[in-house]
Structure formats: structure tokens, C-alpha cells
């Protein structure tokens, strides 16, 4: 037998049951609304703080870039010539020939080895022979370190005879792929350290390869198309 609980409550209390239930529901909904509101306010404050940090970072980056805009192109060209992206064997041979002419020494039997991969850094060996006086040979070998691209003298076998001094030399030239990913726009730009500036100054002192820009020939009619 079912018992009707409403009949067990006094009429005065039954009148307040529905309003009390509504107040409870309203209180729960109000609490949820307040919690959601505070969470959104907190998220908005975080977004504002992040936007201010990004603004400060961009202002700092703009200031640094304005200060170095005059030297960046020079540094870029110097670094690109000192550590090229592609195999620099031919440009290094040109440098070695120019140095030989400057020192009045004979350069011969030039050979290019195979490229050797490394951990982000590649290298290729160039072997050649030198003929000249002892002073010329020593001066030539000491001057190689002043050439770009960066290289090291791996071997120098010197032989002296009545005809002069001959050296069989192996020079190792280095190159590396350029960075493929740009830093984030909102990433802070740090200024160069003293050590980095010293390195750039040393690279700037290297003798860079000389490149010639060939001008395009004007269009015209050739009598012999195979000439």
C-alpha cells in the first residue's frame, strides 16, 4: 500500500515545497554561472597577459633589428661565403689559384675528392701540388687559413731538391646546409655575445671568392646559328 507523503506534511509546509525546490535549482545554476564566469575572466586575463608579452617581444625585436639592419647583409654574405650551402670545391680551387698567382708559385695536379657527410657539416678534400722556393711554399700554406670558404690543411708533404721545393698538399673544405626553419615571430631576439661577434669579425677578415656577373647579350640575328 503506497503512502502519499504530501498528505503527511502540513498544508503550510506543502505551500513552500515548490518555491524551495526552485530556489535550490536557482542557487545551483547561479553557482555554475559564477564558476564559468570566473574561469572565462581568468582565461581572458591570461590572453591579455600573453598579448602584452608578445607586444613587448615584438617591440624588442624591432629595436634590435633596427640597430643591426646596416650590418646584417654584410654578416649574411660573409657567413654564406665562409660556410657555403653547397659543395665549395670549385670556388676554393679558384681561391687557391689566385693565391698561387699572388705568391708567384706553381699550382698543379689539382684533384677533388668525394664529399663526406657529417653531423650537419660536410667536407670535401682538394689535393694539389706546389712548386716554388721554400719561402714561397711556407707562405702559401700559411695563407690558406685566410681564405673563404673555411678549410684546414690536412696534409703537406714537402720535398726539397736542387730544382726547388715541392709540396703535395691536401686541403679539406667545409660546407653545411642553411637553416630550413625560421624562428617564431613572437620569439625574442637575443643580442650577439662577445664570442659570436669575435667569430663574425674573424670571418669578415677572410678573403672572399670573387664572382663575376655576366651581362646578358642583346638579342640579334646570327648569320651562323652554330657560332
Sine and cosine of phi, psi and omega as CSV:
sin_phi,cos_phi,sin_psi,cos_psi,sin_omega,cos_omega
0.00,0.00,0.85,-0.53,-0.05,-1.00
-0.97,0.25,0.59,-0.81,0.00,-1.00
-0.95,-0.32,0.81,-0.58,0.03,-1.00
-0.99,0.12,0.94,-0.33,-0.07,-1.00
-0.94,0.34,-0.46,0.89,-0.01,-1.00
-0.89,0.45,-0.61,0.79,-0.02,-1.00
-0.94,0.35,-0.35,0.94,-0.01,-1.00
-0.98,0.19,-0.33,0.94,-0.01,-1.00
-1.00,-0.04,0.58,-0.81,0.05,-1.00
-0.88,0.47,0.50,-0.87,0.00,-1.00
-0.85,0.53,-0.56,0.83,-0.01,-1.00
-0.90,0.43,-0.57,0.82,0.00,-1.00
-0.97,0.23,-0.61,0.79,-0.01,-1.00
-0.86,0.51,-0.52,0.85,-0.01,-1.00
-0.90,0.44,-0.54,0.84,-0.08,-1.00
-1.00,-0.01,-0.09,1.00,-0.06,-1.00
-0.89,0.46,-0.79,0.62,-0.05,-1.00
-0.89,0.45,-0.74,0.67,0.05,-1.00
-0.86,0.51,-0.62,0.78,0.01,-1.00
-0.90,0.44,-0.68,0.73,0.02,-1.00
-0.88,0.48,-0.69,0.73,0.02,-1.00
-0.89,0.45,-0.64,0.77,0.03,-1.00
-0.90,0.43,-0.63,0.78,0.03,-1.00
-0.90,0.45,-0.72,0.69,0.01,-1.00
-0.89,0.46,-0.69,0.72,0.02,-1.00
-0.88,0.47,-0.64,0.77,0.03,-1.00
-0.90,0.44,-0.66,0.75,0.02,-1.00
-0.89,0.45,-0.72,0.70,-0.01,-1.00
-0.90,0.44,-0.62,0.78,0.03,-1.00
-0.90,0.44,-0.67,0.74,0.03,-1.00
-0.89,0.46,-0.67,0.74,0.04,-1.00
-0.90,0.44,-0.67,0.74,0.00,-1.00
-0.88,0.47,-0.68,0.73,0.01,-1.00
-0.89,0.45,-0.68,0.74,0.00,-1.00
-0.89,0.45,-0.71,0.70,0.01,-1.00
-0.90,0.44,-0.65,0.76,0.00,-1.00
-0.88,0.48,-0.71,0.71,0.01,-1.00
-0.90,0.44,-0.63,0.78,0.01,-1.00
-0.90,0.43,-0.63,0.77,0.03,-1.00
-0.93,0.36,-0.62,0.78,0.05,-1.00
-0.89,0.46,-0.67,0.74,0.04,-1.00
-0.88,0.47,-0.66,0.75,0.01,-1.00
-0.91,0.41,-0.64,0.77,0.01,-1.00
-0.91,0.41,-0.62,0.78,0.06,-1.00
-0.90,0.45,-0.64,0.77,0.04,-1.00
-0.90,0.44,-0.65,0.76,0.02,-1.00
-0.90,0.43,-0.65,0.76,0.02,-1.00
-0.90,0.43,-0.67,0.74,0.02,-1.00
-0.90,0.44,-0.65,0.76,0.02,-1.00
-0.91,0.42,-0.65,0.76,0.02,-1.00
-0.89,0.45,-0.63,0.77,0.03,-1.00
-0.92,0.40,-0.64,0.77,0.04,-1.00
-0.89,0.45,-0.69,0.73,0.02,-1.00
-0.89,0.45,-0.63,0.78,0.01,-1.00
-0.90,0.44,-0.69,0.73,0.03,-1.00
-0.90,0.43,-0.63,0.78,0.01,-1.00
-0.90,0.43,-0.70,0.71,0.00,-1.00
-0.91,0.42,-0.60,0.80,0.04,-1.00
-0.91,0.42,-0.67,0.74,0.03,-1.00
-0.91,0.42,-0.65,0.76,0.00,-1.00
-0.90,0.43,-0.67,0.74,0.02,-1.00
-0.88,0.48,-0.67,0.75,-0.01,-1.00
-0.89,0.45,-0.70,0.71,0.00,-1.00
-0.91,0.42,-0.69,0.72,-0.03,-1.00
-0.91,0.41,-0.58,0.82,0.06,-1.00
-0.90,0.43,-0.60,0.80,-0.03,-1.00
-0.94,0.35,-0.53,0.84,-0.11,-0.99
-0.96,-0.29,0.07,1.00,-0.09,-1.00
-0.89,0.46,-0.42,0.91,0.01,-1.00
-0.98,0.19,-0.42,0.91,-0.07,-1.00
-0.97,-0.25,-0.30,0.95,-0.05,-1.00
-0.85,0.53,-0.75,0.66,0.00,-1.00
-0.84,0.54,-0.63,0.77,0.02,-1.00
-0.91,0.42,-0.70,0.71,0.01,-1.00
-0.90,0.45,-0.65,0.76,-0.01,-1.00
-0.88,0.47,-0.73,0.68,0.00,-1.00
-0.90,0.44,-0.62,0.78,-0.01,-1.00
-0.92,0.40,-0.73,0.69,-0.01,-1.00
-0.92,0.40,-0.65,0.76,0.00,-1.00
-0.90,0.44,-0.55,0.83,0.03,-1.00
-0.98,0.18,-0.52,0.85,-0.03,-1.00
-0.97,0.23,-0.65,0.76,0.05,-1.00
-0.79,-0.62,0.99,0.12,-0.09,-1.00
-0.92,0.40,0.25,-0.97,0.02,-1.00
-0.99,0.17,-0.56,0.83,-0.05,-1.00
-0.91,-0.42,0.18,-0.98,-0.04,-1.00
-0.79,0.61,0.89,-0.47,-0.09,-1.00
-0.99,-0.11,0.35,0.94,-0.10,-0.99
-0.85,0.53,-0.70,0.71,-0.06,-1.00
-0.92,0.39,-0.67,0.74,0.02,-1.00
-0.92,0.40,-0.55,0.84,0.04,-1.00
-0.94,0.35,-0.61,0.79,0.05,-1.00
-0.88,0.47,-0.65,0.76,0.06,-1.00
-0.87,0.49,-0.65,0.76,0.04,-1.00
-0.90,0.44,-0.67,0.74,0.00,-1.00
-0.91,0.42,-0.62,0.79,0.04,-1.00
-0.91,0.41,-0.69,0.73,0.01,-1.00
-0.89,0.45,-0.65,0.76,0.03,-1.00
-0.91,0.41,-0.59,0.80,0.03,-1.00
-0.90,0.43,-0.66,0.75,0.04,-1.00
-0.90,0.43,-0.63,0.77,0.00,-1.00
-0.90,0.43,-0.61,0.79,-0.04,-1.00
-1.00,-0.03,-0.02,1.00,0.00,-1.00
0.89,0.45,0.65,0.76,-0.08,-1.00
-0.87,-0.50,0.44,-0.90,-0.01,-1.00
-1.00,0.00,0.78,-0.62,0.02,-1.00
-0.90,-0.44,0.81,-0.58,-0.08,-1.00
-0.51,-0.86,0.14,-0.99,0.06,-1.00
0.80,0.60,0.77,0.64,-0.02,-1.00
-0.99,0.17,0.77,-0.64,0.03,-1.00
-0.71,-0.71,0.58,-0.81,0.01,-1.00
-0.94,-0.35,0.78,-0.62,0.03,-1.00
-1.00,0.10,-0.10,-1.00,0.02,-1.00
-1.00,0.10,0.55,-0.83,0.03,-1.00
-0.92,0.38,0.66,-0.75,-0.02,-1.00
-0.90,-0.43,0.88,-0.47,0.00,-1.00
-0.97,0.25,0.43,-0.90,0.06,-1.00
-0.62,-0.78,-0.26,-0.96,0.02,-1.00
-0.99,0.16,0.99,0.14,-0.02,-1.00
0.99,0.15,-0.14,0.99,-0.03,-1.00
-0.77,-0.63,0.79,-0.61,0.01,-1.00
-0.96,-0.28,0.32,-0.95,0.08,-1.00
-0.52,-0.86,0.40,-0.92,0.03,-1.00
-0.61,-0.79,0.65,-0.76,-0.02,-1.00
-1.00,-0.09,0.64,-0.77,0.10,-0.99
-0.85,-0.53,0.84,-0.54,0.03,-1.00
-0.94,-0.35,0.57,-0.82,-0.01,-1.00
-0.31,-0.95,0.20,-0.98,0.04,-1.00
-0.91,-0.42,0.52,-0.86,0.03,-1.00
-0.83,-0.56,0.59,-0.80,0.10,-1.00
-0.68,-0.73,0.77,-0.64,0.00,-1.00
0.07,-1.00,-0.27,-0.96,0.06,-1.00
-0.98,0.19,0.32,-0.95,0.04,-1.00
-0.82,0.57,-0.65,0.76,0.00,-1.00
-0.90,0.43,-0.67,0.74,0.00,-1.00
-0.90,0.44,-0.68,0.73,-0.03,-1.00
-0.91,0.42,-0.72,0.69,-0.01,-1.00
-0.91,0.42,-0.67,0.74,0.01,-1.00
-0.89,0.45,-0.64,0.77,0.01,-1.00
-0.89,0.45,-0.74,0.67,-0.01,-1.00
-0.89,0.46,-0.60,0.80,0.01,-1.00
-0.95,0.31,-0.41,0.91,-0.06,-1.00
-1.00,0.08,-0.24,0.97,-0.04,-1.00
-0.88,0.47,-0.56,0.83,-0.03,-1.00
-0.91,0.41,-0.25,0.97,0.00,-1.00
-1.00,-0.05,0.09,1.00,-0.04,-1.00
-0.99,-0.14,0.51,-0.86,0.18,-0.98
-0.93,-0.36,0.66,-0.75,0.14,0.99
-0.96,0.29,0.24,-0.97,-0.05,-1.00
-0.90,0.45,0.69,-0.73,-0.03,-1.00
-0.51,-0.86,0.23,-0.97,0.09,-1.00
-0.72,-0.70,0.58,-0.82,0.07,-1.00
-1.00,0.10,0.96,-0.28,-0.05,-1.00
-0.99,0.13,-0.51,0.86,-0.03,-1.00
-0.46,-0.89,0.64,-0.77,0.08,-1.00
-0.55,-0.84,0.99,-0.17,0.00,-1.00
-0.99,-0.14,0.93,-0.38,-0.11,-0.99
-0.97,-0.26,0.75,-0.67,0.05,-1.00
-0.80,-0.60,0.73,-0.69,0.04,-1.00
-0.94,-0.33,0.60,-0.80,0.04,-1.00
-0.56,-0.83,-0.03,-1.00,0.00,-1.00
-0.92,0.38,-0.40,0.92,-0.02,-1.00
-1.00,0.09,-0.23,0.97,-0.01,-1.00
0.61,-0.79,-0.36,-0.93,-0.03,-1.00
-0.91,-0.42,0.72,-0.69,0.04,-1.00
-0.83,-0.56,0.61,-0.80,0.02,-1.00
-0.71,-0.70,0.73,-0.68,0.13,-0.99
-0.98,-0.19,0.88,-0.47,-0.21,-0.98
-0.86,-0.52,0.61,-0.79,0.15,-0.99
-0.85,-0.53,0.86,-0.50,0.02,-1.00
-0.93,-0.38,0.75,-0.66,0.02,-1.00
-0.97,-0.24,0.84,-0.54,-0.04,-1.00
-0.95,-0.30,0.60,-0.80,-0.10,-0.99
-0.91,-0.42,0.52,-0.85,0.10,-1.00
-0.43,-0.90,0.28,-0.96,-0.10,-1.00
-0.42,-0.91,0.50,-0.87,0.04,-1.00
-0.93,0.36,0.59,-0.80,0.04,-1.00
-0.96,0.28,0.41,-0.91,0.05,-1.00
-0.85,0.53,0.67,-0.74,-0.04,-1.00
-0.99,-0.16,-0.16,0.99,-0.08,-1.00
-0.82,-0.58,0.80,-0.60,0.04,-1.00
-0.99,0.14,0.52,-0.85,0.05,-1.00
-0.91,0.41,0.37,-0.93,0.01,-1.00
-0.87,0.49,0.55,-0.84,-0.02,-1.00
-0.88,0.47,-0.52,0.85,-0.04,-1.00
-1.00,-0.09,0.14,0.99,0.03,-1.00
-0.99,0.13,0.75,-0.67,-0.06,-1.00
-0.91,0.42,0.56,-0.83,0.04,-1.00
-0.99,-0.16,0.86,-0.51,0.03,-1.00
-1.00,-0.05,0.51,-0.86,0.03,-1.00
-0.97,0.23,0.39,-0.92,-0.02,-1.00
-0.92,0.39,0.61,-0.79,0.08,-1.00
-0.98,0.21,0.22,-0.97,0.03,-1.00
-0.88,0.48,-0.61,0.79,0.00,-1.00
-0.91,0.41,-0.65,0.76,0.01,-1.00
-0.92,0.39,-0.63,0.78,0.05,-1.00
-0.90,0.43,-0.63,0.78,0.04,-1.00
-0.89,0.45,-0.66,0.75,0.03,-1.00
-0.89,0.46,-0.70,0.72,0.02,-1.00
-0.90,0.44,-0.62,0.79,0.03,-1.00
-0.91,0.41,-0.60,0.80,0.04,-1.00
-0.92,0.38,-0.66,0.75,0.03,-1.00
-0.91,0.42,-0.60,0.80,0.00,-1.00
-0.91,0.41,-0.41,0.91,-0.01,-1.00
-0.99,0.15,-0.17,0.99,0.00,-1.00
-0.95,0.32,0.47,-0.88,0.07,-1.00
-0.99,0.15,0.92,-0.39,-0.08,-1.00
-0.99,0.12,0.47,-0.88,0.06,-1.00
-0.89,0.46,0.56,-0.83,0.03,-1.00
-0.99,-0.11,0.82,-0.57,0.02,-1.00
-0.92,-0.40,0.59,-0.81,-0.01,-1.00
-0.93,-0.36,0.77,-0.64,0.06,-1.00
-1.00,0.03,0.89,-0.46,0.01,-1.00
-1.00,0.09,0.79,-0.61,0.02,-1.00
-0.99,0.17,0.61,-0.79,0.02,-1.00
-0.94,0.35,0.69,-0.73,0.02,-1.00
-0.97,0.23,0.62,-0.78,0.02,-1.00
-0.91,0.42,0.51,-0.86,0.01,-1.00
-0.93,0.38,0.61,-0.79,0.01,-1.00
-0.24,-0.97,0.14,-0.99,-0.02,-1.00
-0.99,-0.13,0.81,-0.58,0.04,-1.00
-0.99,-0.11,0.71,-0.70,0.06,-1.00
-0.92,0.39,-0.62,0.78,0.04,-1.00
-0.91,-0.42,0.96,-0.29,-0.06,-1.00
-0.91,0.42,-0.25,0.97,-0.03,-1.00
-0.99,-0.11,0.03,1.00,-0.01,-1.00
-1.00,0.01,0.00,0.00,0.00,0.00
